[in-house]
Amino acid sequence: MDVINLQMKTKAMPGKVDAYWYEDESANLKRTLFHRVTIPLVPFDSGMADDKQPHTTEMVFDWYNLNLGDVSDLDGLNLRHRDYEEAEGDVVIGGAHNWCDVKRLEFEKTAPGVFNVSGELIVEFESEDLGSNEVFEFETTVQYVPS
């Protein structure tokens, strides 16, 4: 199977965190405050025919129900999927949303609403038949952006 080699081709750029309210009566989901983390990647050659090169994309980590008193207080959190099973993560490559299993997504506050973030993911390229699954590790900063 092909190897995309994401770790060698790109790195994380500064991103953002936001919080939003969502409800879905048909799914019996009451109005809930969720957090979303969006981290763009440096444009790179994905090697995929379906992608314009250099490919521009971002990692999106969504549906985190954090139950925080202060929605911008993420200091010390680790948003790994083991602890937040309802959350989702993906990165669009090869015209597909490739699921990311978040092993580590740690936040350290550096200023009000600003955080250093370090992460480790398994990007599941095999489910879309694009290549072998890969580990992707990154460090960047994110800023909380009020909705």
Backbone as JSON Lines, residues from 0, in Angstrom:
{"i":0,"aa":"M","n":[0.85,-1.18,0.0],"ca":[0.0,0.0,0.0],"c":[0.89,1.25,0.0]}
{"i":1,"aa":"D","n":[0.43,2.32,-0.63],"ca":[1.19,3.57,-0.71],"c":[1.36,4.21,0.67]}
{"i":2,"aa":"V","n":[2.43,5.0,0.77],"ca":[2.69,5.77,1.98],"c":[2.62,7.25,1.62]}
{"i":3,"aa":"I","n":[1.79,8.0,2.32],"ca":[1.66,9.43,2.05],"c":[2.81,10.2,2.7]}
{"i":4,"aa":"N","n":[3.29,9.71,3.85],"ca":[4.43,10.3,4.55],"c":[4.15,11.74,5.0]}
{"i":5,"aa":"L","n":[3.02,11.92,5.61],"ca":[2.57,13.23,6.06],"c":[3.59,13.91,6.98]}
{"i":6,"aa":"Q","n":[4.2,13.14,7.89],"ca":[5.13,13.71,8.86],"c":[6.31,14.4,8.19]}
{"i":7,"aa":"M","n":[6.76,13.87,7.06],"ca":[7.92,14.44,6.37],"c":[7.55,15.57,5.41]}
{"i":8,"aa":"K","n":[6.27,15.68,5.06],"ca":[5.85,16.64,4.03],"c":[5.28,17.94,4.55]}
{"i":9,"aa":"T","n":[4.8,17.96,5.8],"ca":[4.11,19.15,6.28],"c":[4.29,19.3,7.78]}
{"i":10,"aa":"K","n":[3.81,20.41,8.29],"ca":[3.78,20.63,9.74],"c":[2.57,21.5,10.05]}
{"i":11,"aa":"A","n":[2.22,21.53,11.33],"ca":[1.06,22.3,11.78],"c":[1.39,23.78,11.85]}
{"i":12,"aa":"M","n":[0.43,24.59,11.42],"ca":[0.52,26.04,11.54],"c":[-0.36,26.47,12.72]}
{"i":13,"aa":"P","n":[-0.27,27.72,13.16],"ca":[-1.15,28.19,14.24],"c":[-2.62,28.03,13.86]}
{"i":14,"aa":"G","n":[-3.42,27.65,14.85],"ca":[-4.83,27.38,14.61],"c":[-5.73,28.11,15.58]}
{"i":15,"aa":"K","n":[-6.96,27.61,15.68],"ca":[-7.94,28.27,16.54],"c":[-8.81,27.22,17.24]}
{"i":16,"aa":"V","n":[-9.43,27.67,18.32],"ca":[-10.42,26.89,19.06],"c":[-11.66,27.75,19.17]}
{"i":17,"aa":"D","n":[-12.81,27.14,18.94],"ca":[-14.06,27.85,19.16],"c":[-15.04,26.93,19.86]}
{"i":18,"aa":"A","n":[-16.07,27.53,20.42],"ca":[-17.13,26.78,21.09],"c":[-18.45,27.2,20.47]}
{"i":19,"aa":"Y","n":[-19.37,26.26,20.35],"ca":[-20.66,26.53,19.71],"c":[-21.75,25.65,20.34]}
{"i":20,"aa":"W","n":[-22.95,26.17,20.3],"ca":[-24.11,25.44,20.82],"c":[-24.73,24.62,19.69]}
{"i":21,"aa":"Y","n":[-25.17,23.4,20.02],"ca":[-25.82,22.55,19.02],"c":[-26.85,21.68,19.73]}
{"i":22,"aa":"E","n":[-27.97,21.46,19.03],"ca":[-28.98,20.52,19.52],"c":[-29.62,19.82,18.34]}
{"i":23,"aa":"D","n":[-30.09,18.61,18.59],"ca":[-30.75,17.82,17.55],"c":[-31.83,16.98,18.23]}
{"i":24,"aa":"E","n":[-33.05,17.48,18.16],"ca":[-34.16,16.79,18.82],"c":[-34.37,15.38,18.27]}
{"i":25,"aa":"S","n":[-34.17,15.19,16.96],"ca":[-34.39,13.86,16.36],"c":[-33.39,12.83,16.88]}
{"i":26,"aa":"A","n":[-32.22,13.28,17.33],"ca":[-31.22,12.38,17.9],"c":[-31.25,12.42,19.43]}
{"i":27,"aa":"N","n":[-32.26,13.1,19.97],"ca":[-32.43,13.24,21.42],"c":[-31.22,13.92,22.07]}
{"i":28,"aa":"L","n":[-30.61,14.87,21.34],"ca":[-29.47,15.63,21.85],"c":[-29.97,17.0,22.29]}
{"i":29,"aa":"K","n":[-29.92,17.24,23.6],"ca":[-30.31,18.55,24.13],"c":[-29.25,19.58,23.77]}
{"i":30,"aa":"R","n":[-29.62,20.85,23.87],"ca":[-28.71,21.94,23.55],"c":[-27.42,21.76,24.36]}
{"i":31,"aa":"T","n":[-26.29,21.62,23.65],"ca":[-25.01,21.3,24.26],"c":[-23.94,22.22,23.7]}
{"i":32,"aa":"L","n":[-23.01,22.64,24.55],"ca":[-21.88,23.46,24.12],"c":[-20.72,22.55,23.74]}
{"i":33,"aa":"F","n":[-20.31,22.61,22.47],"ca":[-19.2,21.8,21.97],"c":[-18.02,22.69,21.64]}
{"i":34,"aa":"H","n":[-16.82,22.12,21.7],"ca":[-15.59,22.78,21.29],"c":[-15.08,22.15,20.0]}
{"i":35,"aa":"R","n":[-14.46,23.0,19.16],"ca":[-13.84,22.54,17.91],"c":[-12.45,23.16,17.82]}
{"i":36,"aa":"V","n":[-11.45,22.36,17.43],"ca":[-10.08,22.83,17.24],"c":[-9.77,22.67,15.75]}
{"i":37,"aa":"T","n":[-9.29,23.75,15.12],"ca":[-8.95,23.73,13.71],"c":[-7.49,24.15,13.57]}
{"i":38,"aa":"I","n":[-6.68,23.27,12.97],"ca":[-5.25,23.53,12.82],"c":[-4.87,23.32,11.35]}
{"i":39,"aa":"P","n":[-4.53,24.4,10.64],"ca":[-4.12,24.25,9.24],"c":[-2.73,23.62,9.15]}
{"i":40,"aa":"L","n":[-2.47,23.0,8.0],"ca":[-1.17,22.42,7.71],"c":[-0.46,23.26,6.66]}
{"i":41,"aa":"V","n":[0.86,23.3,6.73],"ca":[1.65,23.96,5.68],"c":[1.34,23.25,4.37]}
{"i":42,"aa":"P","n":[1.02,23.99,3.27],"ca":[0.73,23.34,1.99],"c":[1.87,22.39,1.58]}
{"i":43,"aa":"F","n":[1.49,21.25,0.98],"ca":[2.45,20.21,0.65],"c":[1.99,19.42,-0.57]}
{"i":44,"aa":"D","n":[2.9,18.66,-1.14],"ca":[2.58,17.77,-2.26],"c":[2.07,16.46,-1.68]}
{"i":45,"aa":"S","n":[0.77,16.24,-1.77],"ca":[0.16,15.05,-1.19],"c":[0.43,13.79,-2.02]}
{"i":46,"aa":"G","n":[0.78,13.99,-3.29],"ca":[0.97,12.84,-4.16],"c":[-0.34,12.25,-4.67]}
{"i":47,"aa":"M","n":[-1.45,12.9,-4.37],"ca":[-2.77,12.41,-4.77],"c":[-3.26,13.17,-5.99]}
{"i":48,"aa":"A","n":[-3.7,12.43,-6.99],"ca":[-4.17,13.04,-8.24],"c":[-5.39,13.94,-8.02]}
{"i":49,"aa":"D","n":[-6.22,13.63,-7.02],"ca":[-7.44,14.4,-6.75],"c":[-7.16,15.74,-6.08]}
{"i":50,"aa":"D","n":[-5.94,15.95,-5.6],"ca":[-5.6,17.17,-4.87],"c":[-4.85,18.15,-5.78]}
{"i":51,"aa":"K","n":[-5.24,19.43,-5.72],"ca":[-4.46,20.48,-6.36],"c":[-3.15,20.6,-5.57]}
{"i":52,"aa":"Q","n":[-2.03,20.67,-6.26],"ca":[-0.73,20.73,-5.6],"c":[-0.15,22.14,-5.66]}
{"i":53,"aa":"P","n":[0.45,22.64,-4.61],"ca":[0.53,22.0,-3.3],"c":[-0.84,21.97,-2.63]}
{"i":54,"aa":"H","n":[-1.07,20.91,-1.89],"ca":[-2.36,20.68,-1.25],"c":[-2.49,21.53,0.02]}
{"i":55,"aa":"T","n":[-3.63,22.2,0.16],"ca":[-3.93,23.0,1.34],"c":[-5.05,22.32,2.11]}
{"i":56,"aa":"T","n":[-4.83,22.06,3.38],"ca":[-5.84,21.38,4.19],"c":[-5.64,21.75,5.65]}
{"i":57,"aa":"E","n":[-6.49,21.22,6.49],"ca":[-6.41,21.46,7.93],"c":[-6.9,20.24,8.68]}
{"i":58,"aa":"M","n":[-6.43,20.12,9.91],"ca":[-6.93,19.09,10.82],"c":[-8.07,19.72,11.6]}
{"i":59,"aa":"V","n":[-9.17,18.99,11.71],"ca":[-10.33,19.48,12.45],"c":[-10.68,18.44,13.52]}
{"i":60,"aa":"F","n":[-10.74,18.9,14.75],"ca":[-11.11,18.07,15.9],"c":[-12.38,18.69,16.48]}
{"i":61,"aa":"D","n":[-13.47,17.91,16.49],"ca":[-14.78,18.5,16.75],"c":[-15.6,17.63,17.69]}
{"i":62,"aa":"W","n":[-16.68,18.21,18.18],"ca":[-17.69,17.58,19.02],"c":[-17.16,17.23,20.42]}
{"i":63,"aa":"Y","n":[-16.32,18.13,20.96],"ca":[-15.83,17.95,22.32],"c":[-16.78,18.62,23.3]}
{"i":64,"aa":"N","n":[-17.44,17.83,24.13],"ca":[-18.32,18.32,25.18],"c":[-17.49,18.41,26.46]}
{"i":65,"aa":"L","n":[-16.91,19.59,26.72],"ca":[-15.92,19.74,27.78],"c":[-16.5,20.17,29.13]}
{"i":66,"aa":"N","n":[-17.72,20.69,29.14],"ca":[-18.36,21.12,30.39],"c":[-17.46,22.04,31.21]}
{"i":67,"aa":"L","n":[-16.93,23.06,30.58],"ca":[-16.05,24.01,31.27],"c":[-16.85,25.18,31.81]}
{"i":68,"aa":"G","n":[-16.48,25.66,32.99],"ca":[-17.1,26.87,33.52],"c":[-16.73,28.08,32.69]}
{"i":69,"aa":"D","n":[-15.47,28.14,32.26],"ca":[-14.97,29.2,31.37],"c":[-14.62,28.51,30.05]}
{"i":70,"aa":"V","n":[-15.36,28.79,28.99],"ca":[-15.19,28.05,27.72],"c":[-13.81,28.21,27.11]}
{"i":71,"aa":"S","n":[-13.06,29.24,27.53],"ca":[-11.73,29.45,26.97],"c":[-10.62,28.86,27.84]}
{"i":72,"aa":"D","n":[-10.97,28.21,28.96],"ca":[-9.96,27.69,29.88],"c":[-9.63,26.24,29.54]}
{"i":73,"aa":"L","n":[-8.75,26.06,28.57],"ca":[-8.36,24.72,28.1],"c":[-7.05,24.26,28.72]}
{"i":74,"aa":"D","n":[-6.44,25.07,29.58],"ca":[-5.12,24.77,30.13],"c":[-5.11,23.41,30.83]}
{"i":75,"aa":"G","n":[-4.14,22.58,30.46],"ca":[-3.97,21.28,31.08],"c":[-4.82,20.16,30.51]}
{"i":76,"aa":"L","n":[-5.69,20.47,29.57],"ca":[-6.55,19.43,28.98],"c":[-5.78,18.57,27.98]}
{"i":77,"aa":"N","n":[-6.18,17.31,27.89],"ca":[-5.71,16.39,26.86],"c":[-6.96,15.83,26.19]}
{"i":78,"aa":"L","n":[-7.22,16.24,24.94],"ca":[-8.47,15.88,24.25],"c":[-8.32,14.59,23.45]}
{"i":79,"aa":"R","n":[-7.67,13.6,24.01],"ca":[-7.51,12.31,23.34],"c":[-8.86,11.6,23.23]}
{"i":80,"aa":"H","n":[-9.02,10.85,22.17],"ca":[-10.29,10.18,21.92],"c":[-10.61,9.12,22.97]}
{"i":81,"aa":"R","n":[-9.61,8.58,23.62],"ca":[-9.87,7.6,24.67],"c":[-10.76,8.18,25.76]}
{"i":82,"aa":"D","n":[-10.6,9.49,26.02],"ca":[-11.39,10.15,27.07],"c":[-12.61,10.88,26.52]}
{"i":83,"aa":"Y","n":[-12.63,11.14,25.22],"ca":[-13.75,11.86,24.59],"c":[-14.21,11.05,23.37]}
{"i":84,"aa":"E","n":[-14.89,9.96,23.64],"ca":[-15.26,9.01,22.59],"c":[-16.25,9.58,21.58]}
{"i":85,"aa":"E","n":[-17.0,10.62,21.96],"ca":[-17.97,11.21,21.04],"c":[-17.32,12.18,20.06]}
{"i":86,"aa":"A","n":[-16.08,12.57,20.33],"ca":[-15.38,13.54,19.49],"c":[-14.92,12.9,18.18]}
{"i":87,"aa":"E","n":[-14.66,13.77,17.2],"ca":[-14.2,13.31,15.89],"c":[-13.0,14.14,15.47]}
{"i":88,"aa":"G","n":[-12.17,13.57,14.63],"ca":[-11.05,14.3,14.05],"c":[-10.84,13.83,12.62]}
{"i":89,"aa":"D","n":[-10.49,14.76,11.73],"ca":[-10.2,14.35,10.36],"c":[-9.31,15.37,9.67]}
{"i":90,"aa":"V","n":[-8.75,14.93,8.54],"ca":[-7.96,15.78,7.66],"c":[-8.3,15.36,6.23]}
{"i":91,"aa":"V","n":[-8.59,16.35,5.36],"ca":[-8.99,16.05,3.99],"c":[-7.73,15.95,3.12]}
{"i":92,"aa":"I","n":[-7.52,14.77,2.58],"ca":[-6.42,14.48,1.64],"c":[-6.95,13.47,0.64]}
{"i":93,"aa":"G","n":[-6.56,13.65,-0.63],"ca":[-7.01,12.71,-1.66],"c":[-8.5,12.78,-1.9]}
{"i":94,"aa":"G","n":[-9.1,13.94,-1.66],"ca":[-10.54,14.1,-1.87],"c":[-11.39,13.38,-0.84]}
{"i":95,"aa":"A","n":[-10.79,12.96,0.27],"ca":[-11.52,12.2,1.28],"c":[-11.28,12.77,2.67]}
{"i":96,"aa":"H","n":[-12.29,12.63,3.53],"ca":[-12.14,12.95,4.94],"c":[-11.51,11.75,5.62]}
{"i":97,"aa":"N","n":[-10.25,11.88,6.0],"ca":[-9.52,10.78,6.63],"c":[-9.6,10.92,8.14]}
{"i":98,"aa":"W","n":[-10.24,9.94,8.76],"ca":[-10.45,9.93,10.2],"c":[-9.1,9.97,10.92]}
{"i":99,"aa":"C","n":[-9.03,10.71,12.01],"ca":[-7.84,10.78,12.85],"c":[-8.18,10.26,14.24]}
{"i":100,"aa":"D","n":[-7.46,9.25,14.68],"ca":[-7.61,8.76,16.04],"c":[-6.65,9.57,16.9]}
{"i":101,"aa":"V","n":[-7.19,10.43,17.75],"ca":[-6.38,11.34,18.55],"c":[-5.84,10.6,19.77]}
{"i":102,"aa":"K","n":[-4.53,10.38,19.78],"ca":[-3.87,9.73,20.9],"c":[-3.46,10.75,21.96]}
{"i":103,"aa":"R","n":[-3.17,11.99,21.5],"ca":[-2.77,13.06,22.41],"c":[-3.08,14.39,21.75]}
{"i":104,"aa":"L","n":[-3.72,15.29,22.51],"ca":[-3.99,16.67,22.05],"c":[-3.98,17.53,23.32]}
{"i":105,"aa":"E","n":[-2.77,17.94,23.72],"ca":[-2.54,18.58,25.01],"c":[-2.43,20.1,24.87]}
{"i":106,"aa":"F","n":[-3.04,20.81,25.81],"ca":[-3.09,22.27,25.82],"c":[-2.33,22.82,27.01]}
{"i":107,"aa":"E","n":[-1.47,23.82,26.74],"ca":[-0.75,24.53,27.8],"c":[-0.92,26.03,27.55]}
{"i":108,"aa":"K","n":[-1.51,26.7,28.51],"ca":[-1.8,28.14,28.39],"c":[-0.5,28.95,28.4]}
{"i":109,"aa":"T","n":[-0.38,29.88,27.43],"ca":[0.78,30.77,27.38],"c":[0.37,32.23,27.61]}
{"i":110,"aa":"A","n":[-0.9,32.54,27.38],"ca":[-1.47,33.87,27.58],"c":[-2.99,33.68,27.61]}
{"i":111,"aa":"P","n":[-3.74,34.69,28.03],"ca":[-5.21,34.51,28.04],"c":[-5.73,34.09,26.65]}
{"i":112,"aa":"G","n":[-6.35,32.93,26.58],"ca":[-6.94,32.43,25.34],"c":[-5.94,31.89,24.33]}
{"i":113,"aa":"V","n":[-4.66,31.8,24.68],"ca":[-3.62,31.3,23.77],"c":[-2.94,30.08,24.39]}
{"i":114,"aa":"F","n":[-2.74,29.04,23.57],"ca":[-2.24,27.78,24.09],"c":[-1.19,27.17,23.15]}
{"i":115,"aa":"N","n":[-0.16,26.58,23.75],"ca":[0.69,25.66,23.0],"c":[-0.06,24.34,22.95]}
{"i":116,"aa":"V","n":[-0.04,23.7,21.8],"ca":[-0.73,22.42,21.63],"c":[0.27,21.42,21.07]}
{"i":117,"aa":"S","n":[0.31,20.25,21.67],"ca":[1.09,19.15,21.11],"c":[0.16,17.98,20.9]}
{"i":118,"aa":"G","n":[0.34,17.3,19.77],"ca":[-0.57,16.22,19.44],"c":[0.1,15.04,18.79]}
{"i":119,"aa":"E","n":[-0.58,13.92,18.9],"ca":[-0.19,12.69,18.21],"c":[-1.47,12.04,17.71]}
{"i":120,"aa":"L","n":[-1.51,11.77,16.41],"ca":[-2.69,11.17,15.77],"c":[-2.29,9.94,14.99]}
{"i":121,"aa":"I","n":[-3.26,9.08,14.76],"ca":[-3.13,8.07,13.73],"c":[-4.11,8.48,12.65]}
{"i":122,"aa":"V","n":[-3.57,8.84,11.48],"ca":[-4.41,9.24,10.35],"c":[-4.75,7.96,9.58]}
{"i":123,"aa":"E","n":[-6.04,7.67,9.48],"ca":[-6.5,6.41,8.91],"c":[-6.75,6.54,7.41]}
{"i":124,"aa":"F","n":[-5.68,6.46,6.65],"ca":[-5.77,6.52,5.19],"c":[-6.32,5.21,4.6]}
{"i":125,"aa":"E","n":[-6.15,4.1,5.3],"ca":[-6.58,2.8,4.77],"c":[-8.08,2.72,4.55]}
{"i":126,"aa":"S","n":[-8.87,3.4,5.41],"ca":[-10.33,3.32,5.27],"c":[-10.81,3.93,3.97]}
{"i":127,"aa":"E","n":[-10.04,4.85,3.39],"ca":[-10.38,5.47,2.11],"c":[-9.53,4.9,0.97]}
{"i":128,"aa":"D","n":[-8.76,3.85,1.27],"ca":[-7.9,3.17,0.29],"c":[-6.91,4.12,-0.38]}
{"i":129,"aa":"L","n":[-6.36,5.07,0.43],"ca":[-5.39,6.03,-0.09],"c":[-3.96,5.64,0.2]}
{"i":130,"aa":"G","n":[-3.76,4.84,1.22],"ca":[-2.41,4.45,1.63],"c":[-2.47,3.83,3.0]}
{"i":131,"aa":"S","n":[-1.28,3.59,3.55],"ca":[-1.19,3.02,4.89],"c":[-1.51,4.06,5.94]}
{"i":132,"aa":"N","n":[-2.08,3.63,7.04],"ca":[-2.31,4.52,8.17],"c":[-0.97,5.05,8.65]}
{"i":133,"aa":"E","n":[-0.97,6.29,9.15],"ca":[0.27,6.92,9.57],"c":[0.11,7.65,10.9]}
{"i":134,"aa":"V","n":[1.18,7.67,11.67],"ca":[1.24,8.49,12.87],"c":[1.68,9.89,12.44]}
{"i":135,"aa":"F","n":[1.02,10.91,12.97],"ca":[1.41,12.29,12.72],"c":[1.5,13.0,14.06]}
{"i":136,"aa":"E","n":[2.68,13.54,14.35],"ca":[2.91,14.29,15.59],"c":[3.14,15.75,15.24]}
{"i":137,"aa":"F","n":[2.69,16.65,16.1],"ca":[2.83,18.07,15.81],"c":[2.85,18.89,17.08]}
{"i":138,"aa":"E","n":[3.37,20.11,16.94],"ca":[3.31,21.14,17.97],"c":[2.98,22.44,17.27]}
{"i":139,"aa":"T","n":[2.11,23.22,17.89],"ca":[1.72,24.51,17.33],"c":[1.09,25.35,18.44]}
{"i":140,"aa":"T","n":[0.51,26.46,18.06],"ca":[-0.25,27.28,18.99],"c":[-1.67,27.42,18.46]}
{"i":141,"aa":"V","n":[-2.6,27.6,19.37],"ca":[-3.99,27.89,18.99],"c":[-4.48,29.04,19.85]}
{"i":142,"aa":"Q","n":[-5.45,29.76,19.29],"ca":[-6.06,30.87,20.03],"c":[-7.55,30.6,20.13]}
{"i":143,"aa":"Y","n":[-8.12,30.83,21.31],"ca":[-9.55,30.72,21.46],"c":[-10.22,31.91,20.77]}
{"i":144,"aa":"V","n":[-11.18,31.63,19.92],"ca":[-11.91,32.66,19.17],"c":[-13.37,32.58,19.59]}
{"i":145,"aa":"P","n":[-13.88,33.57,20.3],"ca":[-15.29,33.52,20.71],"c":[-16.21,33.47,19.49]}
{"i":146,"aa":"S","n":[-17.27,32.69,19.6],"ca":[-18.23,32.57,18.5],"c":[-19.19,33.72,18.49]}
